[in-house]
Structures are given as C-alpha cells and as structure tokens.
Amino acid sequence: MLEETARVVNVDHDAIWVETQRRSTCGSCAASKGCGTAAISRVVGNRRSLVRVLASMPLKIGDEVIIGIRERALVKGSLAVYAVPIILLLLGALLGELGAQRFLWQSAEAGSLVLGISGFVAGLFWLRRFTRHIRHDADYQPVVLRKLSGHPDIKITTQ
C-alpha cells in the first residue's frame, strides 16, 4: 500500500476531498544538478493536488489523514494510461508499413502515419472506456487508512 499524508478540504456523503502536497526527492540526489527530472521539478514546484478519497470513518474539514492506494491498482492504472495508447500507436504504424509492402501502397510513410494516429486515437477511446469502468471500483480508489492525531507540541529549550 502506498501512503501519503493529506488534509481534508471537503466532506461528501460517500467520500472526502483531500489536499496533498507533491514532493520530489530530487534535492537529495547527487545528480540533481544535471538531471532533467530535477529541472522539471524545480519549474513545476511543489503544487498541491485535490484527490477524491473513500472514507469509512467520520472526518471533518481540516483533519490530517493518511491516505493509501494499492500498488497493483497504481501499476495497472499507469499501464492503462501510458502503455496502451503508445502500443496501439506503434501497432498502427507497423500495420501501415506492412500494408505498404504487401498491398503496394504509394507511400509507406503516409500509411504508417494514418494508421499510427488511428491506433493512438483508438487507445484513447479504450482508455476513456476503461476509466469509466473503474471509476467506482473500490480497488482503484484511494482510501483513508487512519486519522492523524493532533500535531505534537514543539518544545523550545534555551541554553
């Protein structure tokens, strides 16, 4: 289970909305000065994200909670978003190239381009259908794992 700290910003009847802080570990990496990911992280910054989360406990606005999502759901969702459209794009382009060789089309590039774009669009339509299918599936939704107790008092000592 992947966990993240969040703050409750809205309470609905069946779920809550939480705000999370995006964090990057790029600052602690030795290669951060020459890394493209670190540069993007500096430009984008530490933005806050609103996330809909299923909650089985009573919560109120301002509560600090630990939310989590299953690793399996994150991997499957990531593959659906990134891999499927790209794989269909590449398959379409390959079919365009093979079609040009087999059916003697005038231009292999045009066939690859048209079928590649068609495959990508088909992948996006499949992704839309997939996300509608899992929208209410509890296995793919983040959940509140536990509520954090109040912030500990910080004691300052002088010497």
HELIX and SHEET records of a PDB file:
HELIX    1   1 CYS A   26  SER A   28  5                                   3    
HELIX    2   2 SER A   32  GLY A   34  5                                   3    
HELIX    3   3 GLY A   36  VAL A   44  1                                   9    
HELIX    4   4 GLU A   71  SER A   78  1                                   8    
HELIX    5   5 LEU A   79  ALA A   83  3                                   5    
HELIX    6   6 VAL A   84  PHE A  103  1                                  20    
HELIX    7   7 ALA A  108  ILE A  134  1                                  27    
HELIX    8   8 ALA A  138  TYR A  140  5                                   3    
SHEET    1   A 5 ARG A  48  LEU A  54  0                                        
SHEET    2   A 5 ALA A  15  GLN A  21 -1                                        
SHEET    3   A 5 LEU A   2  VAL A  11 -1                                        
SHEET    4   A 5 GLU A  64  ILE A  69 -1                                        
SHEET    5   A 5 VAL A 143  LYS A 147 -1                                        
END                                                                             
